[in-house]
């Protein structure tokens, strides 16, 4: 178990760093051509998760999961090569959408494979380990992307991402754990089966909708933060980067705390979102940089707790044979929430200023989390 988890976590750390570096390189490549192309790239990062969710969930549940991972990761490694080399703008966006479409298979497959590695009782600790790997990748990746693009150009940064996909493919090929499909198709297996499965459970429905509000608000934070830190609090560019680093460090710490807190995954998820909202509101209220950095770290801790708890909750509240559909459906809901928050961010900053937008986004997250926490306590366990 420990060997497989360490392999997967290390591979995800490298691949996530490569993804972040490539995204920075692509944004820098497209930025001189106008905001429309940047928006198109960001849309290509979100839309495949939503559109493909019914397909990805069924594929992960019907085929041996490690094999799905190997095919999807190898495909990403291959697609990154022309993505690095093309100059045409529409081809860049289209190829990036292709890489994202394959990632839409990788995420639910990875999440579904964790209980097969750890056993159901150790899933929470397994998700915490993977969150550590991805968290380290997201901390290191943007800086690496900026450095590689500045020194060698965007092509080198994107080719480096291809190498990390190849390394993750090798790591997955060495996994001993297997998750085989059920012997027969599940009853009621429809195109919307995953969404019905998740929303049909009262606790999951409450938790997922609460998380969707928190994620939308968190994206508003991403939009408002440059204006808040640089424009209002007087931070330098490196000071803004410190905010991102502290949030990531907090998320790493939060992921490590989850197995040590003796609360149910549903309660932990609500509390994590509550702390995230408090951190966002705290950034909006902070009179100076020091308190804003403290709030950023606290928000990151909540974010890390919420991420791990959500995966553990989905794993324990849905049948093992349907984990692929459950994770794909929940991912689609949260990606939609990201899109909504991104669309709302700029108008809210213009209307309320950066501090007001972050304050209200944080308060909305806190309110929805408190409601979710109360409803979670009333939810009954799923029928056997």
C-alpha positions in Angstrom: 0.0 0.0 0.0 2.7 2.5 1.0 4.7 1.8 -2.1 1.8 2.4 -4.5 0.7 5.5 -2.6 4.2 7.0 -2.7 4.6 6.2 -6.4 1.3 7.8 -7.3 1.9 10.9 -5.0 5.4 11.5 -6.4 4.2 11.1 -10.0 1.3 13.5 -9.4 3.7 16.0 -7.8 5.9 16.1 -10.9 3.0 16.0 -13.3 1.1 18.8 -11.5 4.2 21.0 -11.4 4.5 20.3 -15.2 0.8 21.2 -15.7 1.2 24.5 -13.8 4.4 25.4 -15.6 2.8 24.7 -19.0 -0.3 26.7 -18.1 1.9 29.7 -17.2 3.8 29.3 -20.5 0.6 29.1 -22.5 -0.9 32.2 -20.9 2.3 34.1 -21.5 2.3 32.9 -25.1 -1.4 34.0 -25.7 -1.5 37.2 -23.6 0.0 39.5 -26.3 -2.8 38.4 -28.7 -5.6 39.7 -26.5 -7.8 38.7 -23.6 -10.1 36.7 -25.9 -7.5 34.1 -26.5 -6.6 34.0 -22.8 -10.3 33.5 -22.0 -10.5 30.8 -24.6 -7.5 28.9 -23.1 -9.1 29.1 -19.6 -12.4 27.9 -21.1 -10.6 24.9 -22.7 -9.3 24.1 -19.2 -12.8 23.9 -17.7 -15.3 22.8 -20.4 -14.0 19.2 -21.1 -14.6 18.2 -17.4 -18.2 19.3 -17.6 -19.0 18.0 -21.1 -17.2 14.7 -20.8 -18.3 13.8 -17.2 -20.9 11.2 -18.2 -18.5 9.4 -20.5 -15.4 9.6 -18.3 -17.2 8.2 -15.3 -18.6 5.2 -17.2 -15.2 4.5 -18.8 -13.5 4.5 -15.4 -16.1 2.2 -13.9 -16.3 -0.2 -16.9 -12.6 -0.7 -17.5 -9.6 -1.6 -15.3 -8.7 1.7 -13.8 -4.9 1.6 -14.0 -5.2 0.8 -17.7 -7.4 3.9 -18.2 -4.8 6.0 -16.4 -2.0 4.6 -18.6 -3.8 5.3 -21.8 -4.9 8.8 -20.8 -1.5 9.9 -19.4 0.4 8.5 -22.4 -2.0 10.5 -24.7 -1.3 13.7 -22.7 2.4 13.2 -23.1 2.0 12.8 -26.9 -0.3 15.8 -27.3 2.0 18.1 -25.4 4.6 17.7 -28.1 2.6 19.4 -30.9 1.2 21.8 -28.3 4.7 23.0 -27.6 5.7 23.3 -31.2 2.6 24.9 -32.9 2.4 28.7 -33.4 -1.2 28.9 -34.6 -3.5 30.3 -31.9 -6.6 28.2 -32.6 -4.4 25.0 -32.7 -2.9 25.9 -29.4 -6.3 26.2 -27.7 -7.6 23.1 -29.5 -4.6 21.0 -28.4 -4.8 22.3 -24.9 -8.5 21.3 -24.8 -7.4 17.8 -25.9 -4.9 17.6 -23.1 -7.6 18.7 -20.6 -10.1 16.2 -22.1 -7.7 13.4 -21.2 -7.2 14.9 -17.8 -10.9 14.5 -17.3 -10.3 10.7 -17.4 -7.2 10.9 -15.2 -8.8 12.7 -12.2 -11.7 10.4 -11.5 -9.5 7.3 -12.3 -6.9 8.4 -9.7 -9.6 9.2 -7.1 -11.3 5.8 -7.7 -8.0 3.9 -7.5 -7.1 5.2 -4.0 -9.5 2.9 -2.1 -8.2 0.0 -4.1 -4.7 0.8 -2.9 -5.5 1.6 0.7 -8.7 -0.3 1.4 -11.9 1.7 2.3 -10.7 2.3 5.8 -7.5 4.0 4.7 -8.9 6.1 1.9 -8.9 9.3 3.8 -5.2 8.9 4.6 -4.6 8.0 1.0 -6.3 11.1 -0.3 -4.3 13.2 2.1 -1.0 11.7 0.7 -2.1 12.5 -2.9 -3.1 16.0 -1.9 0.4 16.5 -0.5 1.9 15.5 -3.9 -0.4 17.8 -5.9 0.0 20.6 -3.5 3.8 20.5 -3.8 3.3 20.5 -7.6 1.1 23.6 -7.6 3.6 25.4 -5.3 6.6 24.7 -7.5 5.0 24.6 -10.9 4.1 28.3 -11.5 7.5 29.5 -10.5 9.2 26.8 -12.7 6.9 27.8 -15.6 7.9 31.5 -15.3 11.6 30.7 -15.0 11.6 28.2 -17.9 9.5 30.5 -20.2 11.7 33.5 -19.4 15.0 31.7 -19.9 14.2 29.3 -22.7 10.7 30.1 -24.1 7.3 28.6 -23.8 8.2 25.6 -26.0 10.6 24.3 -23.4 8.2 24.7 -20.5 5.5 22.7 -22.4 7.9 20.0 -23.5 8.9 19.7 -19.8 5.2 19.0 -19.1 5.3 16.2 -21.7 8.2 14.7 -19.8 6.3 14.8 -16.5 3.3 13.1 -18.1 5.7 10.3 -19.3 7.1 10.0 -15.8 3.7 9.7 -14.2 2.8 7.1 -16.8 5.9 5.1 -15.7 4.9 5.5 -12.1 1.4 4.2 -12.8 2.7 1.3 -14.8 4.6 0.2 -11.7 1.5 0.2 -9.4 0.5 -3.2 -8.1 -3.0 -2.3 -7.1 -5.9 -3.0 -9.5 -9.4 -1.8 -9.6 -11.5 -4.1 -11.9 -15.0 -3.3 -13.2 -18.1 -4.9 -11.7 -19.1 -8.1 -13.2 -22.4 -6.7 -14.6 -23.5 -3.1 -15.4 -25.1 -1.2 -12.6 -28.9 -0.7 -12.5 -30.0 2.7 -13.8 -26.7 3.3 -15.6 -27.6 6.4 -17.7 -25.7 9.3 -19.1 -26.5 11.2 -15.9 -26.0 8.3 -13.6 -23.1 9.9 -11.8 -24.9 13.1 -11.0 -28.0 11.2 -9.9 -25.8 9.0 -7.7 -24.2 11.9 -5.9 -27.3 14.1 -5.6 -29.4 11.2 -4.5 -27.6 10.9 -1.2 -28.7 13.7 1.2 -25.3 14.2 2.8 -23.4 14.2 -0.5 -26.0 16.6 -2.0 -25.6 19.0 0.9 -21.8 18.7 0.9 -21.4 19.1 -2.9 -23.6 22.1 -3.2 -21.9 23.7 -0.2 -18.5 23.1 -1.8 -19.8 24.5 -5.1 -20.5 27.8 -3.4 -17.1 27.7 -1.7 -15.3 27.0 -5.0 -17.2 29.8 -6.8 -16.2 32.2 -4.0 -12.6 31.0 -4.1 -12.4 31.8 -7.7 -13.7 35.3 -7.0 -10.7 35.5 -4.6 -8.4 34.6 -7.4 -9.8 37.4 -9.6 -9.8 40.0 -6.8 -6.5 39.1 -5.1 -4.1 40.9 -7.5 -6.1 44.1 -7.1 -6.4 43.6 -3.4 -2.7 42.9 -2.7 -1.0 45.1 -5.2 -3.6 47.9 -5.8 -4.9 48.3 -2.2 -2.4 46.8 0.2 0.7 48.0 -1.7 2.3 44.6 -2.2 5.1 44.2 -4.8 4.9 41.5 -7.5 6.9 39.2 -5.2 4.5 40.1 -2.3 1.6 38.9 -4.4 3.5 35.7 -5.1 4.0 35.3 -1.4 0.2 35.3 -1.0 -0.1 32.4 -3.5 2.7 30.5 -1.8 1.2 30.9 1.7 -2.1 29.7 0.5 -0.5 26.6 -1.0 1.5 26.0 2.1 -1.6 26.3 4.2 -3.4 23.8 1.9 -0.5 21.3 2.3 -0.8 21.6 6.1 -4.6 21.2 6.0 -4.3 18.0 3.9 -2.0 16.6 6.6 -4.4 17.5 9.4 -7.4 15.6 8.1 -6.4 12.1 9.2 -5.7 13.5 12.7 -9.0 15.2 13.3 -11.7 12.9 14.8 -14.7 14.2 12.8 -16.8 12.7 10.1 -15.7 13.6 6.5 -19.0 15.5 6.0 -18.4 17.7 9.1 -14.7 18.2 8.1 -15.7 19.3 4.6 -18.1 21.9 6.0 -15.5 23.1 8.5 -12.8 23.3 5.8 -15.0 25.4 3.6 -15.9 27.6 6.6 -12.2 28.2 7.3 -11.6 28.9 3.6 -14.4 31.5 3.6 -13.1 33.1 6.8 -9.7 33.3 5.2 -11.1 35.0 2.1 -13.1 37.5 4.2 -10.1 38.1 6.3 -8.1 39.2 3.3 -10.8 41.6 2.4 -10.9 43.0 5.9 -7.2 43.1 6.6 -5.8 46.6 7.3 -2.3 45.6 6.2 -0.2 42.9 4.5 0.8 40.9 7.6 -2.8 40.2 8.6 -3.7 39.5 4.9 -0.9 36.9 4.8 -2.2 35.3 8.0 -5.7 35.1 6.5 -4.3 33.7 3.3 -2.6 30.9 5.2 -5.7 30.1 7.2 -7.8 30.0 4.0 -5.3 27.6 2.5 -5.5 25.3 5.5 -9.3 25.2 5.1 -8.9 24.6 1.3 -6.6 21.6 2.0 -9.0 20.1 4.6 -12.0 20.5 2.3 -10.2 18.9 -0.7 -9.2 15.7 1.2 -12.5 15.5 3.1 -14.6 15.7 -0.1 -12.7 12.9 -1.8 -13.0 10.7 1.3 -16.7 11.5 1.6 -17.5 10.6 -2.0 -15.5 7.4 -1.6 -17.4 6.3 1.6 -20.9 7.3 0.5 -20.9 5.7 -3.0 -20.5 2.0 -4.1 -17.0 1.1 -5.1 -18.1 0.0 -8.5 -19.5 3.5 -9.2 -16.6 5.6 -7.9 -15.6 6.7 -11.4 -19.0 8.1 -12.1 -19.3 9.7 -8.7 -15.9 11.5 -8.9 -16.5 12.5 -12.5 -19.9 14.0 -11.7 -18.7 15.9 -8.6 -15.8 17.2 -10.6 -18.1 18.5 -13.3 -20.2 20.3 -10.7 -17.1 22.0 -9.2 -15.7 22.9 -12.6 -19.0 24.6 -13.4 -18.8 26.4 -10.1 -15.3 27.6 -11.1 -16.7 28.9 -14.4 -19.5 30.8 -12.6 -17.1 32.3 -10.1 -14.7 33.4 -12.8 -17.5 35.0 -14.8 -18.7 36.9 -11.7 -15.3 37.9 -10.4 -14.6 40.9 -12.6 -18.1 42.5 -12.3 -18.0 42.1 -8.6 -14.6 43.7 -8.3 -15.7 46.6 -10.4 -18.9 47.0 -8.3 -17.6 46.4 -4.8 -13.8 46.9 -5.2 -11.4 44.1 -4.4 -11.8 44.3 -0.7 -15.6 44.3 -0.8 -15.7 41.5 -3.3 -13.5 39.3 -1.2 -15.4 40.2 2.0 -18.8 39.2 0.6 -17.4 36.1 -1.2 -15.9 35.0 2.1 -19.1 35.7 4.1 -21.2 33.8 1.5 -18.9 30.8 1.8 -19.1 30.9 5.6 -22.9 31.1 5.5 -23.3 28.2 3.1 -20.8 26.2 5.1 -22.7 26.7 8.4 -25.9 25.6 6.7 -24.1 22.5 5.2 -22.7 21.7 8.7 -26.1 21.8 10.3 -27.7 19.7 7.5 -24.8 17.3 7.6 -25.6 16.5 11.2 -29.2 15.6 10.3 -28.3 13.4 7.3 -28.9 9.7 7.6 -26.5 7.1 6.4 -27.1 5.7 2.9 -29.2 2.6 2.5 -27.1 -0.6 2.4 
